[in-house]
Structures are given as structure tokens and as C-alpha cells.
Amino acid sequence: MSSEAANEDCLGWAARDASGVLSPYNFSRRALGNEDVYIKITHCGICYADVVWTRNKHGDSKYPLVPGHEIAGIVQKVGSQVQRFNVGDHVGVGTYVNSCRDCQYCNDGLEVHCMKGSVYTFNGVDYDGTITKGGYSSYIVVHERYCFTIPKNYPLASAAPLLCAGVTVYAPMVRHKMNQPGKSLGVIGLGGLGHMAVKFGKAFGLNVTVFSSSISKKEEALSVLGADKFVLSSDQQEMMALAKSLDFIVDTASGDHPFDPYMALLKTSGVLVLVGFPSEVKFSPANLNLGMRTVSGSVTGGTKETQEMINFCAANGIHPNIEVIPIDYANEALQRVINRDVKYRFVIDIENSLKQN
């Protein structure tokens, strides 16, 4: 190990146990390899995944745990064989930082579905046996394959949430041809993912209806995000009035909810894509079979889709709605994420607030 890597020169905020409470933590990153990019992190978005793993909700958290997988920053150094990036470039890092690079999915640019399992950006076991640590930190070293170009005219703070929330809805929308103008899209849930689905839907020229269990979201959905319709999901009359009217539905809700009422809204051969993680998915086979409908699942996206999505946002002026916060507000922010009290993504200003104590 080089002396540079042995120094605990990376400052982060880490959870030490299942309380999930974050506090300053010094650690070492790996030395810069030939194909690696050293990125000074300027911003990191807060995702519900940060809550899940800091609080050990899956029982596999490895402490001390540094969360964060919506990373934006500036290249400070590059390895001798790096071809795609130069010092000073603006780059992003998403939900994974490694994969086998040899299976059919890696070869197709779908590394997130790597046969051997992609290596998560934090709390993952990298190929050298070390535990990955995420973006609530001053810098990160990542193989160039898993870094994305952020155009210089696109704000780094806005870019951070694209790396998970953005691509998680963009990838299945494009895959299922939800980018055809004139089609109708339903978006279930109006959080970090849902609000991006609305923005992409409008940019694709779709007629967008937002479904939410909270009437307080109505004004925001229509006037701020530009949705065409808002439906309170508990209003049976409003729901039934939309029977067989939608080509697509993107379901971003992670809380448990019934599926049959939404299945009934799909046209013949309509598609519902699930990107949230409710505890179960249950619907009548008749709602699937009789309308020739499809239910599909999706997680973030491969490297090809992610870069395409960033370029699309830059070209079309699509920006997530964010609340920029200092790192020392992270614990409160995570609690607000749990309480669904955020419009619509927290982004930590790492560069200006993460300082050596």
C-alpha cells in the first residue's frame, strides 16, 4: 500500500451502529490505480437507501458506514491509462462502482445487472475485499467506467440526484417506450423519483397524471411540476373515471398499496413499471390477463443509460427540485426523508461544509 493510501486523509460522516446517527469519520481510500479517477466530491444527494443502510434495515450493514450514492464532483487526478476524463472535468458517480466487466450484462452496458453482482458505492464488498464507502465524504477513487460526464453548463448540485433518482425512472421509461409524444403516463407517488418521472414525462411530450395519497401535493404537482392531472388515490370516483385511459404507469411508491385500482387504469397492453419496494405486490390475474397488460420491475440503470439521461437533462434544461444543505444537517435531513418532508431531494453541499475538525 502506498503511503498516500495509508493516510486517513478522507473525511466523511459515518454511522457507527443501527441508530443511524452520523458523525465525522476519517478513513483511507485506495491508492489511485491506472484506470481510476480521483474525484473531489462537491455534492451528494440523499436517497432513502442512506436511511436503509445506516439503520441496518436489511441486516447487512457494515459499520462504520459512510452512505451516499448520488455523487457529483470534479476530477483532481487520473490514472495513467484513463482515457475518458481529464483533471478539471465535472463527473458523477451513481449506485455502483464496480462489476465483473465480462458478463453479457456488463458487455451491454447494463453493469447494474452484472451476473456476479455489481459492487455498491457504499456498504459493498469491492473486489479487493475492502468495504466501499460513499459520497458523504471529501473525495472518492473510482474506476473510470463507473464515472459519468456532467456537462460544464449543468450545475453539480442538480446533477447529484440524477445519479439515482433520475436514472431509476428514466431507464425504464425509455426501455418501455414511454418517450413517445402523445401517450399518457401515470406517476404513483410524488417524491424524489416521482417528481423526476413527471419532469421526464413532460419532456417526452406525454400527458401526465399524478396519483398521490396526499391532497397537499396537488398544487405542487400541477403548478410547479406541470402535471396535466392530479388524482387523490383514495378517491374511488376519480380513479374509476380514468379506467383504461393510461398507456403507462411508473409506480415509485415504496409504502404498501393496492395494485388492482391502478391496473384497471391501464389501456389494453398497457405497462406498469415498479421502481419502489413495497413489502408485497398483489393483484388479480384478470387485471393482467384480460387487458394483455405488463407489470415490470426496474432498478437504477447501466452506464450507457445513465450517461444518456444526464445528457438529456442538460440538453432539455431538466433539473431536480432540490434543497441544498450542509453536512451537519444530514441527521435531520435523513429524519425528514423518513417523514417524507422534502421537496424533492436533499443535496449535501460537501465542498463548502465538510471541513476537517
Secondary structure, 3 states (H helix, E strand, C coil): CCHHHHCCCEEEEEECCCCCCEEEEEECCCCCCCCEEEEEEEEEECCHHHHHHHCCCCCCCCCCECCCCCEEEEEEEECCCCCCCCCCCEEEECCEEECCCCCHHHHCCCHHHCCCCCEECCCCECCCCCECCCCCECEEEEEHHHEEECCCCCCHHHHHHHHCHHHHHHHHHHHCCCCCCCCEEEEECCCHHHHHHHHHHHHCCCEEEEEECCHHHHHHHHHHCCCCEEEECCCHHHHHCCCCCEEEEEECCCCCCCCHHHHCCEEEEEEEEECCCCCCCCCCHHHHHCCCCEEEECCCCCHHHHHHHHHHHHHHCCCCCEEEECHHHHHHHHHHHHCCCCCCEEEEEHHHHCCCC
